[in-house]
Amino acid sequence: MKLKNKIHLSSTLLMFFVLAILAVVIYFSFSSLAYNSEVERLKSEVDVMTATFNTNTSQDPGDVLRAYVPVDGLIKEKNPSTNLFSTIQRPSVQVEFPTNVEGTSGRMTVEGEQFAYVTAPVIWPSGEVVELIIAQSLREVNANLATLRIVLFSVSLLAMIPIFLSSALLGRVLTRPIEGLTGTMQRIQRDGSFEKLPIAGNSQDELSQMGIAFNEMIGLLEENYKKQEEFVSNASHELRTPLTVISSYADLLQRRGAQEPAIQEEALTAIRNETERMRQLIEQLLHIARRSEAQVEWQKINLAPVLGQVMTAMNASYKREFKLQLEDEMLLVTTDVQKLKQLLYILLDNARKYSEASIEIQAGKKGEVFVKIKDYGVGIPKESLPHVFERFYRVDKARSRETGGFGLGLALAKELADSLHIQLEIESIEQLGTTVTVVFSENFNVPALQSEQEG
């Protein structure tokens, strides 16, 4: 059964059940009130009758009784000397009312007809005490209750018409976004396209929120799919170039390498260089692919010695001056030492590639601990700054080729910074240089510190 049919059926049955319960409660409450009212009214009449006997001692008791016989009722009197009952009743009453009744008042059914009754002792003018049973037929009350049953039944049926229609409408309203969502997903699966749900108005209900969340998810999927396609395209392009070079020089070696040692040396050098480029590219791709799987080993450390170690390694590896300026000898941060070093190596190596002058590193604390890496190289155009952390993005492709860059270093740096809750800020002016600021954030929940290290 479809969801809208389930909603339609369940809401209709629920409202029918509620109406039925309400009608039953109304009917029994009203019937109990009506019956009790008849008994109370009969008691009042009997009180008036007994008062008449007490005040009119000369009047014939039979005349008084006949005057007070209820409409559609009767009066039975018990002769104290013979214990026999005589009855005065209206012609409309055709039943033989019993003489054994319970209590002084109540209701009882006689030969299929309901009566309200009251018993009362009275004193005849002669001084005799006579017991009276006064009964009143409840046929009029029963007729009114029958009318009430018909009215309640009719009203319930009439009320079910708008309930039936509104539940059908409710089912369609609730399931329309779901049907739209299902249809959209089926079209996406069938056509391989990314399609969003139309969101009408500014409603903030759960169905609208579901549609908005679905559209946001589709937007992210589409964006990631495009990035994946671009990633695969760029990676295949980057791998194709060295493979083409290697293949060409291999053919050259096969044709002329044995006869010409110079060509052999040139070909082997090119093949070795391109193989190294491929190794670096694959290594960087694996770093990015595995970054999300790597566990972060949090430690509370002093940043100053770590920076000193990194500077020493960079100065030893490259014929370039890396100047370190510490504003404070105690810069405590919570981080993963190895990943932090990898991040710093990437940023310093990137600065080295695009600058012939020395590289300046400044570390200090202004609210939060920071590290600034400044070079005096070619700089980055303003329009390229928002894209420098994207994979395979290169500001100057020709220059990147010369420096051996693939456009993956800063992308990997951004991935590492995100995993370490570090913010990267970049400022650059063309032909003047670039400054990358590493800002450490302490406002995050660290799962557990593996160790604490200071100094």
Disulfide bonds with the S-S distance in Angstrom:
none
